[in-house]
Amino acid sequence: MSLRLPASLFALALLAGCASSAPRQGGIAVAPATATTTPASASATVAANDNLNAVVWTQTAIEHDLIYLQTYRDAQAGLLAAMRARTWDALAKDDRVAPANGLKPAVILDIDETVLDNSPYQARLVRSGGEYNEADWAAWCKEEIARAMPGVVAFTQFAAKHGIAVIYISNRAKDLDQVTLANLRKVGLPVSGPEAFLGLGTFVEGCEQVGTEKGCRRQLISRKYRVLMQFGDQIGDFVTVLANSPEGRRRVMAPYMDWIGTRWFTLPNTTYGSWEPALFNNDWAAPPEQRRQQKIDALHYR
């Protein structure tokens, strides 16, 4: 992902989070919008908006669309071979609670920034100078106008056509279930029935839900399906993150690196995500200046 700004600010803009408070957008804790000043060496007068370059890249850079297209096209190219390989399974070992042999095939997709584009909501925050709040986020979702990400409609329709169940896991609040389903259908994404959508309020017998972690819902899917592929913009869309720190995130992914690009497909989200609080010990109560400094401290200069 390449953001268009001077090299001295490139990494800072990429690390910058979504304008929000400790509540969660798409189920991920996101940071408050704060107006801060760029280093004097870059500009003595222009205030930096941590979310601006992230959102404008998402909405205007052709590179953004190409990443999504190549991801979904590559996945589609390997999907039928994965279905024919009877031992192929894309669930982490902790999520596979029933033998996959003989089960129906499925693919699992996150929703926000994986299949639906919520960048207009982020753009509104940039324009207003406001910050994320649950009421405004819910109002945006209820508009049902989020567009499909490039390539995802073709991929999911291809999967459905070949008898592969398309299952969406979302961390949107339960009262947004119906508007979310309506939005998915409006943009042409296949939604086969109630089992195709597992929202935050999904109860899984015998599994204790921890926060917004998706492990219980993946376990539920494992009881009925052999999962061929998973798609998401956060590593929590694939595996349970026990320690949300840079090292903890690398550690939990280490056993599955060979799956990237074959069973697990990750997509770019520069506006919010668990990668950001991992840099300041997940402490949203810390002053914005302190959190920002910890992000700056995480940069590499050589």
N, C-alpha and C positions, 0 to 999 in steps of 0.2 A: 504494500500500500504506500503510495507516494503522495504526500501532501505538498501543496504548492506554497512554500514560504521559504524564507532564507534558511540556509543550513544551520545557523546558530539557534534557530527556533524550532527546527524540524522535530527533534525528539520530544521537546516540551509539548508541542501541539498534539503529537500522537498519543502522549500519555494523558493528556487532559481529559477530564471526565465530562459527563453530561451535567447540564445545569439542573440540579435537584437537591433535595434534602435527604435525610436518612431514609425516608420511605423508598419504595422500590418501583421502578418502571420495568415492565416485563418480568417482574419477579427478581430483579437484580438491584441491590442497593446502589444508589447513585448519589453523587455529591452535589452540594448546593452551588448555585450560580454565584460567582463572586467576581466583581470587577477589580482586577489587579493591574498594576503597571508593569510594562515590559522592562527588562533591564535597560539601564541608561545607555549601554553600548548599542542597543538595537534601536531604541526610540526614547526620547526624553519626554514626549508629550502624548503618545498614543496609548490608550488603555487596552490591555489584552482581554479578549473574551475567550476563555478556555474552550468553549463549545463552538465558536464560529468556524474555524478552519475545519474541524471535524465534520460539521454539518454541510458546509459548502462543498467539501470534497465528496461527501456522500451523494449530494444532489447534482453536482455538475461534472465531476470527473468521469470520463468514459472508462478509466481504469477500474472504477468501482463496479460498473456494470459488467465489464469483461471478466472480473474475478468471479462474479456470480454465474455468468454464462458458462465459463470453462469448468466451474465446479459441478454444476448440474449436468452438463454435457458429458463430462468424464464419468460421473456416477451412472448416468444412463447407459453409457457404453459398456459398463461392466455389470449392470444389474442382472441381466438374464443368466450370465455365467455364474454369478453368485447364487442365483436361485437353483441352478442345476447342480451346484456343488453341495451335496446333502449335509456335509459337516460344517458348512460355512455359517458362522453366527457372529453378529456384531454387538452383542451385549457383553459388558464387562463381567468377570466371573462372579462378582458379588450380586449382580442383578439377575443372573441366570439361576432361577430357583426351581425350574422344571426342565427335564431333558428336552432339547430342541428337536431331536429326531422325530420326524413325522408330523411336526406342527406346520400350520399354514405360514407362508412367507409374509413378511411385513417390512416396511421402512418407517422410521420414526423421525419426525421433524419438530424442532422448536418452532415457535410462531414469530415472535417479534424480532425483526432484523434478520430472520432466517427465511421466512416466507412472506411476511408483510413488512412494508417499508413505513416506519413511523417518523421519518425525518421531517415531515411537515410540522409535527408537534414540536420537535427540537428547534426548528426554524422559528416557530412562534415564540419560544423562550428566548432565543437570541434577539429577536426584534423587540420584544417587550422588556428585556432585561430582568424578567422574572425567573422563578425557580420552579423545579418540579413540585407538583403537589397532586395528591390522589384525585381531588375533584376535577382538576383540569385534564388530567390524564384520562379519567373515566369519560369525561365529556368528549374528548378526542376519539376514544374508542367507539363511543356511541354514534359518532358521525358515519361510521362504517365506510370510510373512503380511503383507507390505506391501500396503496397499490401493491401488487405482487412483485416480488423481487425477480429480476431477469432470470429466465431459465427454469424457474420452479414450477410453473404451470405445465410446461411441456413434460418435465420429468415426472411429476406426480400423475399426470394423465396417462403417461406411458406405463407407469407402474400399475395403476388401476386397470388398465386395458389388459395387462398380462396376469391378472389375478393376484396381484400383490397388494395387501392391505396398506393403506396410507393412514398413519396414525400421528396425530398432532398432540404434543405435550406443551401446555402453556402455564405460566405462572401469573397470568392475569387473575384478578379477583373473581370470585365465583359469580358475582352479579353481572359480570361482563361476558359470561359464556355465550348467551344467545346472540349478542351483537357481534361477537367474534366469529361465530359460525356463519352469520349472515355475511360478514365481510369476506370470509374465505370463499363462500359460494359466489359472491358477486364478481370476484376476480377470476373465477373459473377453476378454483382448486377443488378437487374431489373430496367430498365429505360423505362417507357411506352410511353413517349412523352414529348413535350415541357412543359406541365403543371407539369411534375414530377420533374422539376428542377427550383428552384427559386434562381437565383444568385443575386449578389449585385446590378446589374443594373435594377432589376425588378421594374417597375413603378406600383404603386397601387393608382388608382384614389380615391380621397377623403381622403388620408392618407399621412401625411407629414413624410418622412423618416428622422430620426435623426441619423446621423453618420452611423454606421453599425448595429444599433439595428434591430432586426428581427420582431418586432411587426407588422409592416405593412404587411409583407408577411404572417405572421400567420393569420392576419385578412382576407387577400385575400383567403387563404385556407378555412377559416371558412364560406365563402359564398357558398361553394360547397360541403364541406365535414364535417362529424362528425369525429373528431380525436380521435382515440382509445388510442394512446400512442405517446410519444415524447422521443427522445434520443439525448443526447449531452454531451459535456465535459466542458461546461461553463453554469452558471445559465442563462446567456443571451440567451441560446438556448431554454429556456422555458418561460421566463418572461422578461419584460422590466425592466432594472435596472436603477432606477432614481438617486440613490446616490451610486457611486461605492466606498464604504468604508466597512470595515468589518461589522460594525453595519447595514449599509444600505443594504448590501447583505443578512444578516440574516433576516432583517425586511421584505424584499420583498418576501422571501421564506416562511416566517412563516405561511401564510394561506394555504400553499400547502404541508406541511410536510407529511400529510397522503397519498399524491399521490406518494411519492417516493417509487419506487419498484413496483408500480401497474400501474400508468399512466405516470409517469416521471421516466426515467432511466438515471442516471448520470454515466459517465465513467471517469477514471483517466487521467489527463494530468499534468505531473510534469515539463514539459519543458517551457510552456508559458500559459498565460491566464490573464483575468482581475483581478484575485485574487491578482496578484503581485502588480500592480500599486495602488490597493486599500490600500496597506500598506504605501505608501508614497504620498498620496493625489493626485495621478494620475499626478504627476509633473515630466514628462520625461526630463524637462530642468534642473532639479537639478543635481549636480555633482554625478557621479556614487558612490563615497565614501559615500555621504550623503544618497542616496537611499539604499545602502547596510546597512548602520548603522540603518536606520529605519526598515529594515527587521529584523536585529538582535534584535532591541529593541522590536519587536513583539513576540519574542520567550518567552516561559514559562519555568521556571526552577524548578518548583515544582507543 
